[in-house]
Amino acid sequence: MEFGAILPQIGWGPGNPFTLDLLERYVTTARALGFTAITANDHIVYKGPWIDGPTLLAASLPFADGLTLATTIGLPVVRGPAVFAKTMAQLDQLSGGRVIAGVSTGSSEADYTITGVPYDERWKRFDESIGVMRALWEPGAPAFRGEFYSTEGMWCDPPPARAGGPPIWIGSWGSERGMRRVAELGDGWLASAYNTTPEGFAKALATLSSRLTDAGRDPSTFANALATTWMHVGDDGEAVLTLLAAALNRPIDNLREQLPIGPPSKVAEIVARYRDAGLQRMFVWPMGGDPVEQLHLFAEAVL
């Protein structure tokens, strides 16, 4: 199993935690400790300070040599699929072909309200967004024409570094409908750590494998990963869980069972259960204390 690090982009307390110095220390530490990817999430507005995900990924490029850069997840419907496709194409170009476009609709209606996109149209628009991105990323490919979007006569210039563009991994909490969408439209699946368990992940993965087989695709070569994996290594995990439960509006008992938060033995046990469930990549999101120190603790005390 491989591990990636979600970039620090939320300000939980007063002051401004977002500095280029922190970003450089975080990314270079992740590289040195053997993490294979850095990722960023996506909101336009949030409950507190939130630095823009694609901006963070672009700012990380000078320090991220050899690392995969991914959105976990990005919001093509909120940003507009053409704008999102352009951003991902240029990141792919500048990184030499190391980008993964992890996408879904997101779960915050506020992002749709502020950008003027009807929230109840989000899934219809999302399905079309995949077609828009693939058409724009491949000059000369047939144009996409849908109810909401058309790429007639248009493509990205310069194109992504890789022919056909970055792989598209679709975020889903694991429902039957979600797994069907992933199998039909995606190149990989992004699960959500605070919306599943290792056992729930294994069950959804079995459903996905069945849907892939039905679509004539090979499940053994299909990527999967776990995102929004809030992580804290230490004996003060209860304080972190209390903060998260309030921020996410989730029962603390559920988060205590689901997330790798607590002493090293507990964190390692959850990681091992996901490994045994068939997880290929875990993207951890340090919280509580210095995020660079948390990367060290995870790599040295847990892995």
C-alpha positions in Angstrom: 0.0 0.0 0.0 1.2 3.5 -0.9 0.7 6.7 1.2 0.1 10.3 0.2 -0.2 13.4 2.3 -3.1 15.9 2.0 -1.7 19.4 2.0 -2.4 21.7 5.0 -5.2 24.0 3.9 -7.6 24.5 6.8 -7.2 27.1 9.5 -8.8 25.7 12.6 -7.8 28.5 14.9 -7.0 32.3 14.9 -4.2 33.7 12.8 -3.0 32.8 9.3 -1.4 29.3 9.2 -0.8 29.4 5.4 2.8 30.2 4.5 5.0 29.1 1.7 7.6 28.1 4.3 5.2 25.6 5.9 4.2 24.2 2.5 7.9 23.7 1.5 8.7 21.9 4.8 5.6 19.7 4.5 6.2 18.6 0.9 9.9 18.0 1.3 9.2 16.1 4.5 6.6 13.9 2.8 9.1 13.2 0.0 11.9 12.3 2.4 9.7 10.0 4.4 8.6 8.0 1.4 5.1 9.4 0.7 4.4 9.0 -3.0 1.8 11.8 -3.5 0.5 15.1 -2.2 -3.1 16.0 -2.6 -5.5 18.9 -2.1 -9.2 19.2 -1.5 -11.6 21.7 -3.0 -14.0 24.3 -1.6 -14.8 27.9 -2.7 -16.2 28.7 0.8 -15.9 26.8 4.0 -16.7 27.0 7.7 -13.4 28.6 8.4 -10.2 29.7 6.6 -9.5 27.5 3.6 -6.7 28.0 1.1 -7.5 27.0 -2.5 -6.6 23.5 -3.4 -5.4 23.9 -7.0 -3.4 27.0 -5.9 -1.6 24.9 -3.2 -0.8 22.1 -5.7 0.7 24.7 -8.2 2.7 26.3 -5.3 4.1 22.9 -4.3 5.6 22.1 -7.7 9.1 23.5 -6.9 9.3 21.1 -3.9 7.4 18.1 -5.3 9.9 16.5 -7.7 8.8 12.9 -8.3 5.6 13.1 -6.3 2.1 12.6 -7.8 -0.2 15.6 -7.4 -3.9 14.9 -7.0 -7.2 16.6 -6.2 -9.0 14.6 -3.5 -11.5 15.8 -4.6 -11.8 18.6 -7.1 -15.2 20.2 -8.1 -15.5 20.5 -11.9 -19.2 21.4 -11.7 -18.6 24.3 -9.2 -15.6 25.6 -11.0 -17.0 24.9 -14.5 -15.7 21.8 -16.2 -13.7 23.7 -18.9 -11.9 25.8 -16.2 -11.2 22.8 -14.1 -10.0 20.9 -17.2 -7.6 23.8 -18.1 -6.2 23.9 -14.5 -5.6 20.1 -14.4 -4.1 20.2 -17.9 -1.6 22.9 -17.0 -0.6 21.2 -13.7 0.0 18.0 -15.7 2.1 19.9 -18.2 4.2 21.7 -15.6 4.7 18.6 -13.5 5.7 16.4 -16.5 2.6 14.2 -16.3 2.2 13.6 -12.6 -1.4 14.7 -12.0 -4.5 12.7 -11.0 -7.8 14.5 -11.3 -9.9 13.2 -8.4 -13.4 14.6 -8.8 -16.9 14.5 -7.5 -19.7 16.9 -6.7 -18.7 17.6 -3.1 -21.1 17.7 -0.2 -21.4 21.4 0.4 -24.3 23.3 -1.1 -22.6 26.6 -0.2 -20.1 26.1 -3.0 -22.9 25.9 -5.5 -24.8 28.8 -4.1 -21.9 31.2 -4.3 -21.0 30.2 -7.9 -24.6 30.3 -9.1 -24.8 26.6 -10.1 -28.1 24.8 -9.2 -27.4 22.3 -6.5 -30.1 19.9 -7.7 -28.4 19.7 -11.1 -25.0 18.7 -9.7 -25.0 15.0 -10.7 -26.3 15.5 -14.2 -23.7 18.3 -14.7 -21.0 16.1 -13.1 -21.6 13.2 -15.5 -21.3 15.7 -18.4 -18.2 17.2 -16.9 -16.2 14.0 -17.3 -17.0 14.1 -21.1 -16.0 17.7 -21.3 -12.6 17.1 -19.6 -11.8 14.1 -21.8 -12.7 16.0 -25.0 -10.7 19.1 -24.1 -7.7 17.1 -23.1 -7.3 15.3 -26.5 -7.0 17.6 -29.5 -8.8 16.1 -32.5 -11.1 14.0 -30.4 -14.8 14.1 -31.1 -16.5 17.0 -29.4 -18.7 16.5 -26.4 -22.2 17.8 -26.7 -24.6 17.6 -23.7 -27.5 19.3 -22.1 -25.4 21.7 -20.2 -22.0 21.8 -22.0 -20.4 21.6 -25.4 -16.8 21.5 -26.5 -17.6 22.0 -30.2 -14.5 23.3 -31.9 -12.5 23.7 -28.7 -9.7 21.9 -26.8 -7.0 22.8 -24.3 -3.8 24.4 -25.7 -1.2 23.5 -24.5 -2.6 20.1 -23.8 -1.7 17.9 -20.8 1.7 16.2 -20.8 0.0 12.8 -21.2 -2.0 11.9 -24.2 -5.7 11.9 -23.2 -4.9 13.9 -20.0 -4.6 12.9 -16.4 -6.4 9.8 -15.1 -9.8 10.7 -13.6 -10.6 9.1 -10.2 -14.2 9.6 -9.1 -15.1 10.1 -5.5 -18.0 8.0 -4.1 -19.0 7.0 -0.6 -19.7 3.5 -1.9 -23.3 3.3 -2.9 -24.5 0.9 -5.7 -25.2 3.9 -7.9 -21.9 5.5 -7.1 -20.0 2.4 -7.9 -21.8 2.1 -11.2 -20.7 5.7 -12.1 -17.1 5.0 -11.1 -17.0 1.9 -13.2 -18.6 3.6 -16.3 -16.8 7.0 -16.2 -13.7 6.7 -14.1 -10.1 5.5 -14.1 -10.1 5.0 -10.4 -12.2 5.2 -7.2 -11.6 7.6 -4.3 -13.4 6.5 -1.1 -13.9 8.8 1.9 -12.4 7.8 5.2 -15.0 9.5 7.4 -17.9 7.9 5.4 -16.8 4.3 5.5 -14.9 1.7 7.5 -12.4 -0.9 6.3 -15.2 -3.4 6.2 -17.5 -1.0 4.3 -14.6 -0.3 1.9 -14.2 -4.0 1.2 -17.9 -4.4 0.5 -18.0 -1.4 -1.9 -14.8 -2.6 -3.6 -16.5 -6.0 -4.3 -19.5 -4.1 -5.8 -17.1 -2.0 -7.9 -15.3 -5.1 -9.1 -18.6 -6.6 -10.2 -19.6 -3.4 -12.1 -16.2 -3.2 -13.8 -16.5 -6.8 -15.0 -20.0 -6.0 -16.3 -18.5 -3.1 -18.2 -15.8 -5.3 -19.7 -13.0 -3.7 -17.6 -10.4 -5.5 -15.6 -10.9 -4.9 -11.8 -7.3 -5.9 -11.0 -5.9 -2.9 -12.9 -8.4 -0.3 -11.6 -7.0 2.2 -9.1 -8.5 2.8 -5.7 -7.6 5.2 -2.8 -8.9 6.5 0.5 -9.1 10.3 0.8 -10.2 12.7 3.6 -8.3 10.4 6.0 -8.0 12.7 9.0 -5.0 11.5 11.0 -3.4 12.2 14.3 -0.8 10.1 16.1 -0.7 10.7 19.9 -2.4 10.2 23.2 -4.4 13.5 22.8 -6.6 12.0 20.1 -9.8 12.7 21.9 -9.3 16.4 21.7 -8.8 16.1 17.9 -11.9 13.8 17.6 -14.0 16.4 19.5 -12.9 19.1 17.1 -13.6 17.0 14.1 -17.0 15.8 15.3 -18.1 19.4 15.6 -16.7 20.5 12.3 -18.1 17.5 10.3 -21.3 17.2 12.3 -20.7 13.5 12.9 -21.0 11.4 16.0 -17.7 11.2 17.8 -18.1 7.5 18.4 -18.3 6.8 14.7 -15.2 8.9 14.0 -13.3 7.2 16.8 -14.0 3.9 15.1 -13.3 5.0 11.5 -10.3 7.3 11.6 -6.6 6.8 12.3 -6.6 9.0 15.3 -5.0 8.0 18.6 -1.8 6.2 19.8 0.4 4.5 17.2 -1.0 1.1 17.9 -4.6 2.2 17.2 -3.6 4.1 14.1 -1.5 1.1 12.8 -4.5 -1.3 13.4 -6.8 0.8 11.3 -4.2 1.2 8.5 -3.7 -2.6 8.5 -7.4 -3.3 8.3 -7.6 -1.1 5.2 -4.6 -2.8 3.7 -6.2 -6.2 4.2 -9.5 -4.8 2.7 -7.7 -4.2 -0.6 -6.8 -0.5 -0.3 -4.0 0.5 -2.7 -3.4 4.1 -1.5 -4.2 6.0 1.6 -4.0 9.8 1.6 -3.6 11.0 5.2 -4.6 14.5 6.4 -2.7 15.4 9.6 -4.5 17.6 12.1 -3.8 18.7 15.6 -0.4 20.2 16.3 2.4 20.6 13.7 1.4 18.8 10.5 5.1 18.2 9.6 5.6 16.5 13.0 2.5 14.4 12.4 4.0 13.2 9.1 7.1 12.1 11.0 5.0 10.3 13.7 2.9 8.5 11.1 5.9 7.3 9.1 8.2 6.4 12.0 5.8 5.3 14.7 3.0 3.8 12.7 4.2 2.5 9.3 
